[in-house]
Amino acid sequence: MWQSLDRRQSGITRVAGMCGVFLPVVIFTSLGLSIASSPWFTWTQHALSDLGIQENSAFLFNYGMIFGGVLALIFSVGLMKILTNKLGAYVLMLSSLALIGIGVFPETIFTLHFLTSASFFILLAIGLLVIGVTRGYNSFEKNIGLLALVLVVIAISSTVFLFRFDGIAITEALCCFPAFIWCSIVGIKMTLVSS
């Protein structure tokens, strides 16, 4: 797999890996700054997307989701170059487009926001599930596939919080934060191996 990458593909993989590394940095910074500037926000009463419609946090939240989605898109392209079964990477690419959509279509455009937001979470879980169940024979794909399966279990398990609180921010965070960390871990490996 890695040995078959030519110089151009190796460069693409390295750039994509760096995008995976910085993805959680961008998302967590965007959310942290948005939450810090929104004293009204509570994890148990709101959705993360509520931050995208308030004057003091909308810019940080929406552009953070757009930039994070672009990083995830580039990461997905690199993932396609290295995985034996590319279907999971294609699904992650679709989820990254949905993440961009969350920033482009805030909650004030309800139907489009709902479609992009729901698509993001569903496609993210499906993409990781596909990577997990179709992991290749090399140790890299086995390891990232196993980790992806664990994260899918966490994401599905987090839905119990939908019935516990009025807001969905905790469920959203438990669904996507571990996946962003997975992108960073895989991104580090992509960056180091393609060097």
N, C-alpha and C positions, 0 to 999 in steps of 0.2 A: 504494500500500500504506500508507505512513505517513500520507499526507495524508487517507486515508479513515477514520482513527481518530477517533472522537468523544472528547469530554473524559473520559468514564468509561473507555473503552477505553484511552485514553492513560495514565490513572492506573494501570490494571491492568498495562499494559505496563511502566511505570516501576518499579512494585513488583516485578514479575516479573524485570525486568532487575537490580534490586538483589539479589534472591535469587541470580541467576546469578553476580553479582560476588562475593558472600560465600560461595558454595558451596565453592570450593577453600580459602578461609580456614578454614572450619569443619572440613572433612575433613582438611586437612593439619595443623591444630592438634591435632585429636583424635588422629590417628595419631602425630604427633610426640611428644605428651605420653604416649601409651600406650607407645610404643617406649622413651622415656626412662625410664619407670618399670618397664621390663621388661628387665633386663640379660641375661636368658636368650634374648631374641629375636635371631635372625639372619635376614637376608634370603634366604640360600641354603638354610636348613633348615626354615623355617616358612611358614605361610600368614598373611596379615594377620588373618584371623579368629581365629587362635590368641590374639590379644590380647583377644578378647571373652570368654574363659573364665577368665583368670587373675585372681585376687583384686585384685591391685594395678593392673590396667589395664582390667578388664571395664567398669566404669562409664564411663570416658572413651571407650573404643572404641565400646561399644554405643549410648550416647546421642549420640555424635558421628555415627554412621551414621544414627540415627533423625532427628536434627535436619538433617543434610545431605540426607537423603531428602525431608524436608518442603520444604526450600529448592529442591531439584531439581523437586519436584512443582509448586510455585508457578511456577518458571521455565518449566516445560513448558506450563503454562496460558497464560502470556504469549506463548510462542513460537507457540502455536496461533493467537493473535490476529493475528500478523504474517506468517506464512508463507503463500505461495500454496497449496502442497500441504501439508496438515496431518498426513498420515500419519506422517511422521518424528517430529513433536512428540508424537503419540499414543503411539508406541512408546517415546519417551523418558519419557513419563509412566508407562508400565508399568515401565520400568527404575527409576524413582525409587521406586515402590511396593516393588519388590524390594530396593532399597537400605535402605528402612525395615525390611523383613523381616530383613535381615542383622543389624540391631541388636536386633530383637524376638526372633528365634530364634537364639541363639548356637550354637556347635558342639555343645554338650551336647544339643541337640535336633537330632540329626544330619540326619534326613530333611528336616525343614522348612528347616533351615539350608542344606543342600546345594541344595535346590530354589530357594530365594530367591537364594542366591549365584550359582549357575549362570545363573539367569534374569537377574539383574542384568547380568552381563558379556555374555551373548548379546544381550539386548535393547538394551543400550547400543550395541554394535557395529552391530546392525541399524538402530537409530534414526538413527545418524550416517550409515550407508550410504544409507538412504532419503533423508535430507536432502541428501546429496551427489549422488545420481543424479537427484533430482527438483527440483534447484535452479531457481528461477524466472528470470525475464528481467531483473529489476532487479539492480543491482550488489551490493547487500547480500546477497541470496540466493545469487548466484553466488559471492561471496567466502566466505561461511560454508559453503556447500556444498563448495567446493574444499578448504577447510581440514578439513571433516568427512571427506572422502575420504582425505586424507593421514593423519588420525588412525586411520581404520579400517585402513589398511595397516600402521601402527605396531602396532595392537592385534593384528592377525592375525600379523604378523611376530614379536611377542613370545612366541608359543607355542613357538618354538624353545627357549626357556629351560626349558620343561617337561621336556625330555629332558636338560638339562644339570645341573640341581640337584635335590636331594631335596625342597626346599620350592617353593611356588608364589608367594611374596610378590613376587618380581621381575616375574613375568608379570602378576600382578594389578595391580601399580603401573603397568607400561607400558601396560596396557589402559585403566585408568581415569584416571590422573593427567592425561594430555593432554586427555582429554574434559572433565575438570573445568576445565581452563584454557580450553578452547573455550567452555564455559558462561560463564566470566568475561568473555572477549572479546566474545561476543555480548551478554551482559548489559550491558556498558558501552555498547555501541551502542544497545541498547534504551532504556537510561536517558537517554542524551544526546538521541536523536532524538525521544523522546516528551515531552521537556521543553517 
